[in-house]
């Protein structure tokens, strides 16, 4: 659940990137938790961590194409679920 939340946030950034510490602040999650989640997401090929072009000491995080596809699939599942729920509520 936490990893999907991170992926959703990164997906909304579109082409932008973010540092792990800013991501931690934005999502209000402990930095250690963010680090562990990013390690897992990177191993799965869903995010990438790269050196900042502006400041070589900084690492930035970006979602991969695979990560974007996973977010799209998950969002479709949620939309389909709620559509079914709404359809059932309309039934007599």
Secondary structure, 3 states (H helix, E strand, C coil): CHHHHHHHHHHHCCCCCEEHHHHHHHHCCCHHHHHHHHHHHHHCCCEEEEECCCCCCCEEEEECHHHHHHHHHHHHHHHHHHHHHHHHHHCC
